[in-house]
Amino acid sequence: MNKLIELNEKTAMTWAEKACRSIMNQFLPNQLPPQNKWHYHQGVFLSGMVEVWRETDNKEYYDYVKEYVDKLIDKEGNFLFARSELDAVQPGLLLIVLYTHTDDNRYKIAAGKLRNLLKTINKTSQGGFWHKDKYPYQMWLDGLYMAGPFAIQYSQLFNEPELIDLVLYQEQLMREHTKNNINGLYHHGWDEKAEQSWATSSGRAPEVWGRALGWYAMVLTYFIELLPKSHPKYGQLKLVLKDLFDSLIEYQDQESGMWYQVIDKGHLEDNWLESSCSCLFVYAMAKAVNNDFVDGKYIKSAKKGYEGILKKSTQIDSNNNFVLTDICIGTSIGDYDYYVGRETINNDLHGVGAFILASIELHRYFKL
């Protein structure tokens, strides 16, 4: 496949399907790594596949997603999941899709278990969710995506409007505690006790890590999409998203179109261009333009970013399978040296999922 062909509706969809098919060729649904586990890596990838199914109406994609879930959930709606972390909630997006498509009560029961996690998870003194029990008193940007879109959709499907207020309050807290008012970007997280080795005096993480900020950009588009226009936070979130895009464009690498592992320190020699955050920013910008959340001018940066990803971070291997490179492995909060010292992995599922989602939104842009 020629990676340098002109970007358009057809090629963006071709790349989305190529990425899906390549993973399908290598793994049965229950073998997706980490194997036989309810995990957000699979959830992000399969959320991308859901969008490919919606665009193509090819039932093979839907069946693959359904088989992953059905291998983990029994006929009573029981399943094993980590009950102490927001990450476990993210694959619940698949339950929402399957329940609305099949009306199978198993999926409703399972979704209810994830919803109840939000009743028991530890909180800061202000009511902010700890990201995981093993990260006490810490709120991470990542958690807004991991739990927020599922919780809002659950609230709308099962009439729990207070969940929407809870989710938007979490977003408000993250903005208050992690925004850098000088450059307009958001730091990875916040430690209420300011006791972690990385914590500044305010408890804020010291760096702007790419993928965490990518999750935040992504989740803002979800929140705006899911809220009615009459909601009091609707207009405010659109402004937050626009301001974030304006800041991101300032730190987009002019040569490659991609973004750095530590977003605002691309001038440092040991920093490096990271593909998963670049995909998430492309996705967020393209989706926001497609849905008129922001001005159409931001599509220029989205296309430039996507073209850079295709040129620098995609390969076709000897088996004709798609490979996304330059994906940072799973990462906690740390200092600058910690982030730039992280290893990369090819075809990590949350990176491939982000690529598919970016491809689909550009496909939709070219269709308009």
Secondary structure, 3 states (H helix, E strand, C coil): CCCCCCCCHHHHHHHHHHHHHHHHHHCCHHHCCCCCCCCHHHHHHHHHHHHHHHHHCCHHHHHHHHHHHHHHCCCCCCCCCCCCEHHHHCCHHHHHHHHHHHCCHHHHHHHHHHHHHHHHCCECCCCCECCECCCCCEEEHHHHHHHHHHHHHHHHHHCCCHHHHHHHHHHHHHHHHHECCCCCCECCEEECCCCCCCCCCCCECCCCEHHHHHHHHHHHHHHHHHCCCCCCCHHHHHHHHHHHHHHHHHCCCCCCCCEECECCCCCCCCCCEEHHHHHHHHHHHHHHHHCCCCCHHHHHHHHHHHHHHHHHHEEECCCCCEEECCEECCCCCCCHHHHHCCCEECCCHHHHHHHHHHHHHHHHHHHC
